């Protein structure tokens, strides 16, 4: 499996920005999804943003949940083996533990599910980094 370590969390006032990074190591199947999830106390874990590719360096797709679209940007730096999440115009409701995850998508059904940010499709997870947004 892929090893993942998140960093970049912290406390920020509403309207501010944070940049989360996830360093990955190990073998990643050429067709895969990489994603950010979050979980607030008392709430279910939800997918936030996903980056998927068939393996071509020039071909990729990014998608976001409506709550963060226009404010968050997911990206990957292949040279540094990092998955990033730039978060702008943060709101108190963004407060949560943020996790990065990877899904190897050899199975086309797994690929379908990971692109839809279904957590069960992901087989590698980081330990999380806390993001706290104050008013």
ZINORMO-V177115 format. One record per pair of residues at least 24 apart in sequence whose ideal C-beta (glycine too) atoms are under 7 Angstrom apart, sorted by the first residue. I is the first residue (numbers start at 1). GAP is how many residues later the second one is. D is the distance in Angstrom with one decimal. If there is no record, write none. Layout:
I;GAP;D / I;GAP;D
This chain:
1;25;6.5 / 1;122;6.2 / 1;123;4.8 / 2;24;4.4 / 2;26;5.7 / 2;100;4.7 / 2;122;4.0 / 4;96;5.3 / 4;98;6.6 / 4;120;5.9 / 4;121;6.5 / 4;122;3.7 / 5;121;5.8 / 6;92;6.7 / 6;93;6.8 / 6;94;5.5 / 6;120;4.5 / 6;121;6.9 / 6;122;6.1 / 6;123;4.1 / 7;122;6.1 / 8;121;6.2 / 9;89;6.4 / 9;120;3.3 / 9;121;4.7 / 9;122;4.9 / 11;121;4.5 / 11;123;6.7 / 12;78;5.8 / 12;121;5.8 / 13;121;5.5 / 14;76;6.3 / 14;77;5.9 / 14;78;5.9 / 14;119;5.7 / 14;120;6.7 / 14;121;5.3 / 15;74;6.0 / 15;75;6.8 / 16;74;5.5 / 17;70;6.1 / 17;71;4.7 / 17;73;6.6 / 18;69;5.0 / 18;72;6.6 / 18;113;6.2 / 19;65;6.4 / 19;67;5.2 / 20;64;6.7 / 20;65;4.3 / 20;67;6.9 / 20;78;5.8 / 20;109;6.2 / 21;61;5.2 / 21;63;5.3 / 22;60;6.3 / 22;61;4.3 / 22;78;3.4 / 22;104;5.9 / 23;58;6.0 / 23;59;5.3 / 24;57;5.4 / 24;59;6.6 / 24;78;6.5 / 25;56;6.5 / 28;74;6.3 / 28;76;6.9 / 29;75;3.8 / 29;76;6.5 / 29;77;5.7 / 30;25;3.2 / 31;24;5.5 / 31;74;4.7 / 31;75;7.0 / 31;80;6.2 / 32;70;6.2 / 32;71;6.0 / 32;72;5.5 / 32;73;5.3 / 33;70;4.4 / 33;72;6.2 / 33;81;3.5 / 33;82;6.0 / 34;42;6.4 / 34;49;4.9 / 34;68;5.3 / 35;66;5.3 / 35;82;6.1 / 35;87;6.8 / 36;38;6.3 / 36;49;4.9 / 36;62;6.0 / 36;64;5.7 / 37;62;4.7 / 37;64;6.0 / 37;82;6.3 / 38;58;3.8 / 38;59;6.6 / 38;60;4.8 / 39;57;5.6 / 39;58;5.3 / 40;55;6.2 / 40;56;4.2 / 45;74;5.9 / 47;70;2.7 / 47;72;6.7 / 48;24;6.7 / 49;25;3.9 / 49;36;6.3 / 50;65;6.3 / 50;67;5.3 / 51;25;5.7 / 51;32;6.9 / 52;62;6.8 / 52;63;5.2 / 90;43;4.6 / 91;42;6.1 / 92;41;5.0 / 92;42;6.8 / 92;43;5.4 / 94;37;6.4 / 94;39;5.1 / 95;36;6.3 / 95;37;5.2 / 95;38;5.0 / 96;35;6.1 / 97;31;4.4 / 97;33;5.5 / 98;30;6.3 / 98;31;5.5 / 98;33;5.5 / 99;26;5.8 / 99;27;5.5 / 99;29;4.7 / 100;26;4.7 / 101;24;4.9
